[in-house]
Amino acid sequence: MSSLVLELGPLGVFLLMVPESACIPVPSEVTLMCAGFAVKSGLMPFWLAVVAATAGNLVGSLIAYAIGRAGSGREHGERTGKAMVRCDRLFARHGNRAVFLARLMPLARSFISLPAGYSRVPLRPFTAMTVAGCAIWAAAFTLLGVIAGASWSQISGPVSTVLLGLTLLAAASWLLLQRRSAQQSKPT
């Protein structure tokens, strides 16, 4: 990951941030901290790193939003139908603010676009909340990379490994909870 950012600069940041928001959990924290190292090294300005990351997040989010919207109104299995009802309730209760707040939370930020599209959150507020939340996230983690500075080359490997492990653990936990929920809801 870090080599892509260092070799391609803002384009590398953009390319790594697109899948992160399109429901493919690429650890954006590592990408952005590497971008911060590139900023500290004079390879790109801070503002460009943040804009490239935010633009990549927006593109990935719009892809996932479109997929969610395409699934809206279709027949779903019982389990999927229940999940979609929960999504509708989430947006009914919290409105567009749910998109903004999810953009500031690890893992949730990667997946909020699907339910937003499914629940037909209007595109303009969705886009505005996505840009605002992603810009804050990108600025914060890029700044951490700037602060880490020269230490980045020493810590990038372990940080990547830990974040990947945490992402896999979170995904496995979610799958286990979904499986238990499905087993408990089966008639006996």
C-alpha positions in Angstrom: 0.0 0.0 0.0 2.6 2.5 1.0 4.6 1.9 -2.2 1.5 2.8 -4.3 1.1 6.0 -2.4 4.8 6.9 -2.6 5.0 6.0 -6.3 1.8 7.5 -7.6 1.2 10.3 -5.1 -2.3 11.7 -4.9 -3.4 9.2 -7.6 -2.3 6.3 -5.4 -4.2 7.8 -2.5 -7.3 8.1 -4.7 -7.0 4.6 -6.1 -6.7 3.1 -2.6 -9.6 5.1 -1.1 -12.1 4.0 -3.8 -12.4 0.4 -2.8 -12.4 1.3 0.9 -15.7 3.1 0.4 -17.1 0.6 -2.0 -17.5 -2.1 0.7 -14.0 -3.5 0.3 -12.3 -2.9 3.7 -8.9 -1.6 2.6 -7.5 0.0 5.7 -7.8 3.7 4.9 -5.9 4.6 8.1 -2.7 3.1 6.6 -3.2 4.7 3.2 -3.7 8.1 4.9 -0.8 7.8 7.3 1.4 6.9 4.3 0.0 10.0 2.5 1.0 12.0 5.6 4.5 10.6 5.4 4.6 11.7 1.7 3.4 15.2 2.8 6.2 15.3 5.4 8.7 14.2 2.8 7.6 17.0 0.4 6.1 14.6 -2.2 2.7 16.2 -2.1 0.9 19.0 -0.3 -1.4 18.2 2.6 -4.4 19.7 0.9 -3.9 17.5 -2.2 -3.6 14.4 -0.1 -6.9 15.2 1.7 -8.7 16.1 -1.6 -7.5 12.9 -3.3 -8.6 10.8 -0.4 -12.0 12.5 -0.1 -12.6 12.2 -3.9 -11.7 8.5 -3.8 -14.1 8.0 -0.9 -16.8 9.8 -2.7 -16.4 7.7 -5.9 -16.4 4.4 -3.9 -19.4 5.6 -1.8 -21.4 6.5 -4.9 -20.7 3.0 -6.4 -22.0 1.3 -3.2 -24.9 3.8 -3.0 -25.9 2.9 -6.5 -25.8 -0.9 -5.7 -27.9 -0.3 -2.6 -30.4 1.8 -4.5 -30.6 -0.9 -7.2 -31.6 -3.4 -4.6 -34.3 -1.2 -3.1 -37.8 -2.3 -3.8 -36.9 -5.8 -4.7 -38.0 -8.9 -3.0 -35.5 -10.2 -0.4 -35.2 -13.2 1.7 -36.4 -13.0 5.3 -33.0 -12.3 6.8 -32.1 -9.7 4.2 -35.5 -8.1 4.5 -35.1 -7.8 8.3 -31.7 -6.1 7.8 -33.2 -3.7 5.3 -36.1 -2.8 7.7 -33.4 -2.0 10.3 -31.6 0.3 7.8 -34.9 2.1 7.0 -35.4 2.6 10.8 -31.8 3.9 11.2 -32.3 6.6 8.5 -35.8 7.4 9.8 -34.5 8.0 13.3 -31.2 9.7 12.5 -31.7 11.0 9.0 -28.7 12.2 6.9 -26.6 12.6 10.1 -26.3 8.8 10.1 -24.2 9.0 6.9 -21.9 11.7 8.4 -21.4 9.9 11.7 -20.7 6.6 10.1 -18.0 8.2 8.0 -16.1 8.9 11.2 -16.2 5.2 12.4 -13.9 2.4 11.3 -15.6 -0.3 9.3 -19.0 1.4 9.4 -17.6 4.0 7.1 -16.9 1.3 4.5 -20.5 0.0 4.5 -22.9 2.9 5.2 -23.4 3.7 1.5 -25.3 0.4 0.8 -28.1 1.0 3.3 -28.2 4.7 2.4 -28.8 3.7 -1.2 -31.3 1.1 -0.2 -33.2 3.5 2.0 -33.1 6.0 -0.8 -31.4 8.8 1.2 -31.5 11.7 -1.2 -28.3 11.9 -3.3 -27.4 15.6 -2.5 -27.5 15.2 1.3 -25.8 11.8 1.0 -23.0 13.4 -1.1 -22.6 16.4 1.3 -22.5 14.2 4.4 -20.1 11.8 2.7 -17.7 14.6 1.6 -17.8 16.3 5.1 -17.2 13.1 7.0 -14.5 11.7 4.7 -12.6 15.0 4.6 -12.4 15.1 8.4 -11.3 11.4 8.5 -8.7 12.0 5.7 -7.3 15.2 7.3 -7.0 13.5 10.7 -5.2 10.4 9.6 -3.0 12.3 7.1 -2.0 14.6 9.9 -1.1 11.6 12.0 1.1 10.4 9.2 2.8 13.9 9.1 3.4 13.7 12.8 4.8 10.1 12.6 7.1 11.5 9.9 10.4 9.6 9.5 9.2 6.9 11.8 6.6 5.9 9.2 8.9 3.5 7.4 9.5 1.6 10.6 5.9 1.4 11.8 4.0 1.0 8.5 4.4 -2.8 8.3 3.3 -3.5 11.9 0.4 -0.9 11.6 -0.8 -2.5 8.4 -0.7 -6.0 10.0 -2.5 -4.9 13.1 -5.2 -3.0 11.1 -5.7 -5.9 8.7 -6.0 -8.3 11.7 -8.6 -6.0 13.4 -10.5 -5.7 10.1 -10.6 -9.5 9.7 -11.6 -9.9 13.4 -14.4 -7.4 13.0 -15.6 -9.1 9.9 -15.5 -12.6 11.5 -17.3 -11.3 14.6 -20.0 -9.7 12.4 -20.5 -13.0 10.4 -20.7 -15.0 13.7 -23.3 -12.6 15.1 -25.3 -12.8 11.9 -25.1 -16.6 11.9 -26.3 -16.7 15.6 -29.1 -14.3 14.8 -30.3 -16.4 11.9 -30.2 -19.6 14.0 -32.1 -18.0 16.8 -34.8 -16.7 14.4 -35.4 -20.1 12.9 -38.6 -21.8 14.1 -38.0 -24.8 16.2 
